[in-house]
Amino acid sequence: MKIKFYSTIVLLLAACCITMAQHKSKLKPGELSPDFKYEDSKGKVHSLSELRGKYVLIDFWASYCQPCKEELPCWKELIRKFKKEKIAFVTISIDYSREDWLEALKKEKLESLNLIIDNKDISFVIAYCVETIPRYVLLDKDGKIINLYMPRPSDPQMLKILQSLKCSS
């Protein structure tokens, strides 16, 4: 379990360093987010571009990450509070084991759009330079970055930021 965690962290740090070493521009608020294509628990592929017209709150996480799991009750509460708003709640798992991820989804009963990288294209994670998890990112209705480092769902600031959005249906 610890080996998975540490190897994921090392992979993310290395990817971030490679990206920065290649002088690729770091994403900034106001810029268009790169797209992704990841599978949900049923194998259906979803992309960020299909969520246009909604604000998008992304949670980078993994089933073995204890701080990630501790945030899930607050994540679920945010989903409940903003159910009628135009906000898409998206989890992107960096789990190496699809089975562990599926088991965690079943246990947690997450009502968000739950996706997994599944050791495939990690360019989206690299673009955001995800060095630690959990990590939260907020995008506007056009797919532009609002906040690269959102507070955790348990932080009252997260609720305030989401309430400040003009996202009514």
N, C-alpha and C positions, 0 to 999 in steps of 0.2 A: 504494500500500500504506500509506504513512504518512498519507495523507489520510483513508483509511478509519479508521485507528486513532484519529487525532486527532478526527475528526468523531464517532466513537462515544463517546470520552471527553467531549467537549463536550456531546453529547446527554445522557449519563448525569448529568453535573454539573448541567446545566440542569434536568433532570427532578427531581433531588434537591432543588435549590434551590426549585423551584416547590412541591414537596411540603411542604417545611419552611415555606415562606412562607404556605401555606394552613393552617398550624397543625394539620396532620394528625399524629396521634400517631406517634412513631417506635416501631418494633417493639422489643420487649424480650424477654429470655429468660423463658420461662413462658407467653408469649402464643401463641395459635393462629396459625399461619402463614396468610397469605392463600393461596388456591388458584390454580392456573394451568391453562391448557389449551394445550399446545404440541404440535406435530407431531414425530414421529420421522423417520428417514431414508426410511421407506416411506410416509409421509403419514398414518400412524395418529395420532390425537389422544390424548394422555395427560394425566391430571390428577394433581395432588398427592394428592387425596383417595383415588385408587385405590391408593396406597401405604400406607394406614393399616395398622397392625399391624407395620410395619417401621420401624426407624430410617432416616432419609433424610439422606444426605450429598450436598449440591448443590455443583457446581463451575460457577460462572459463568465463561465463557471465550470465546475466538474463535480461529479458525484462523490469523489473522495476528498473534496475540499471542505473541511469543517466550517470555516467562516462562511463559505457559500451556503451551506446547509442551514446555518444559523440565521441567515438573512431571508430564507424562503418564506417563513410565516409573514413577515412584513411585505415581501414581494407579492404574496397572494392577497394581502389586505389592500395593497395599492391597486391591484387588478380589480378587486371588488369595488373599490371607491370610484374608479374611473371607467367602469364597465360601459357606461353610456356615452363616453367621450371618444373622440377620434384619436385614440392612442393605442398603438400596437405594442404589446409587451412580448419581447422576443428573448428567449434564452439560447445561447450558443455554447454548447458543451465542447470542451477540449479533451474529454475522456478518450483514452486509448481503447477502452473496452465498450463496445456498443451494448453488450449485455448488462454491464454495470449501470450504464446510463439509462437503459430501458427499465431496469429494476428501480432506480431512483425516481424516475418519472411516475412509475406505478405507485410507489410508496408515497410520494409527495402530492400526487394528484394535481399537477400544475396545469392551469387553464390558459397558459400563454402559448405562443407559437414556439415549440421546443425543437431546436435543431442541433445537429451534431456535425462537427468537422470530420470526425471519423478517419483521421490520419490522411485526409485527402488534401485539398487546396487550403493551405494555411495563409495565403496572401492577405486575406481580410484581417486576420489576427496580427500579422506582421505590419500591415499598414497602420493599425492602431497602436502598434508597439505595446501589446498587452504583456506586461512583465509580471504582474501579480493578478490573482483572482481572489475574490470576485472583483469585477470591474464593470462599471456601468457607463453607457454612452447614450446621449440623447440627440436625436435627429429631428429636423423639422419636416413639415408635410411635403417638401420638395426633395428630401433626402440630403439636405445640407446639415452639417454638424452645428449643433447648438452648444453642447458641452461634452468634452472628451473625458472628463473625470467627474461624473455625477457622484453625489454622496450616496452612501448605501441606503437601502430602503428603510432601515431602522433609524436613520438620521432624519429628524424633523425637517431639515432643509430640503430633502428629496420631495416631500409632500408639498412644501411651499413652491418649489420650482414647477412641479406639475400643475398645481392650482393656478399658477400665473400664466399658463399657456392658454391661448384663445383656441380651444379645440372642441367646442361644443358641436354636436351633430347638426 
